[in-house]
Amino acid sequence: MRALRNGFLVLLVLLAGSVLAAPRAGLRIEQAWARATPAVAPVAAGYLVVINDGDTPDRLLRIDSGIARRIEMHRTANENGVMRMRPIEGGAVIPAHGRLEFAPGGNHLMLIGPVRPLVAGETFEATLVFERAGPRKVRFEVRGMDGGAPMHVH
């Protein structure tokens, strides 16, 4: 009986160790950057990729940062041959084992009322608030006005 109990305890310890050593599934935020702005710009554009390694979808509800009066998520869509940009209402879904991209020419973050110009080479922090994962801090890199991609016009 004692050998059985000891064997069970050893098995329990091994299982607990393997669970603790397993990579944690969840959300990863990568490639967070924003374009530099002229001194008088009323808006700026930001981009990032959210990767969901988990089995459950999540939703990006909002982005908070002291860099701008507010930050909105916008969707770019072709409406009868005209490209239109509209706010994403109700948050943006990150599917299970999927990704959500905010990239030039597509979905993007609008930094409305920047409190200062965004200068290439600098960084700023923001907090992404998810429905399930909660708040996640991210640092945005400010790149040159061309950002290495097509110019964003609103």
SULMO-V563857 format. One line per field, one symbol per residue. ss: DSSP state (a for helix, b for strand, c for the rest). psi: psi as a letter, one per 30 degrees, with the letter a starting at -180 (. if undefined). burial: b if it has 24 or more other C-alpha atoms within 12 Angstrom, else e. A space follows every 10 residues. Layout:
ss=???
psi=???
burial=???
//
This chain:
ss=caaaaaaaaa aaaaaaaaaa acccccbbbb bbbbbccccc ccbbbbbbbb bbcccccbbb bbbbcccbbb bbbbbbbbbc cbbbbbbccc cbbbccccbb bbcccccbbb bbbbcccccc ccbbbbbbbb cccbbbbbbb bbbccccccc cccc
psi=eeeeeeeeee eeeeeeeeee fkkjkakkkl hjllkllleg kfllklllkk kjflfkllkj elkkkfflel kkkkkkkjjh gkkkkkkjkg lkkjlkhalk kjlkfbklkj jkhkflkkkk flllllkkjl eefakkkkkk kkllefgglk kkk.
burial=eeeeeeeeee eeeeeeeeee eeeeebbbbe ebbbbbbeee bebbbbbbbb bbeeeebbbb bbbbbebbee bbbbbbeeee eeeeeeebee ebbbeeeebb bbbbbbbbbb bbbbeebbbe eeebebbbbb eeeeebebbb bbbebebeee ebeb
//
